[in-house]
């Protein structure tokens, strides 16, 4: 659901307005000591639409001086919200701090609304006109305390919020793009031939010269997929040892061009450095991934035990990837690839709403707080999934979070929201 961030200097009535927007029930929760005290994201419902309200005051950036603090709030709001509401005190008028915040917010790509608070009666209405000077359009007069005009303000907020959050708008069109990668002789051409069916003509989408990448459109399980840069594979070009650097560039380019990679490993041989390099490329590029353990027809009991051990060591950076034991030669389990690709892409595209993310995270952290560092207990003030493709969480904290604790959050996040087959990135912004 879309996110509204509320920005403003202290004492303009920001919290009262937030409570007014979300309703009294939440307001009571907020006053309880303990876990909920640190919450700054709330779910709101108005005129049948749900959205998340973020009180940027709760981020507590502790920046040098009031003006810097409010400007930082505005910047955070622009990074994370779908619309921003700047609250000013109509009785006081626009202060230098309000102007500084407005200056930042005028650069915002998302809609920005201006609330003129503390307009408790008609006589104060005239004062709001001067707030046009902030350059944020029409000031919306409101009295958070008495609820005066707050319905009109909420109507304007709903009008400004997109129906769906920004991230889900830019979905790609056409077939999803797949890279089929792995070291030479792992069976890429064989698998591609198997997938396209030896006797069926494969549509080459883009005609190119011999060096140009050429994609193949492949029908898997009733759906068209675009296998990127398969020209070399289709011609069964063998990579001479001197060509390894070129092959690696080509692999990298294919991964960059794709949304999801099928990484082929040769299950009959020890996992090599070259395999690990390909896996690292996929993770670093932030692409979804399915592991295909090829040549499974050659794997016996002993080799299987050995392989399990090798995978434990080799897959530390992508324990989340689905693994399928296939044989391009016999066709074993090749049909399982399409469902795995779909699952991976669903995770890659998935976005957890900010309200849901924060209530889950505050419970997790209350149960298992981050380790104390140099006598201080870091707090996670607020989290948002700032991006999809790959899913990227941004945590605003009051102190450094150790890598082990970040991995713990990632693991639980995957379990709770069902992320399989996609990297999940966690970025921590420390405010101190
Ligand atoms: P590429 O370099 O990754 O494209 O690998 P190829 O598709 O050319 O395959 C390399 C060799 O492995 C060929 O001799 C294939 O016949 C063989 N091969 C590929 N897949 C399998 C498999 O599933 N089982 C077995 N036994 N051999 C395979």
Boltz pocket constraint, residues with backbone or C-beta under 6 A from the ligand:
constraints:
  - pocket:
      binder: B
      contacts: [[A, 182], [A, 183], [A, 184], [A, 185], [A, 186], [A, 187], [A, 188], [A, 189], [A, 190], [A, 191], [A, 233], [A, 237], [A, 294], [A, 295], [A, 296], [A, 297], [A, 298], [A, 326], [A, 327], [A, 328], [A, 329], [A, 330]]
      max_distance: 6.0
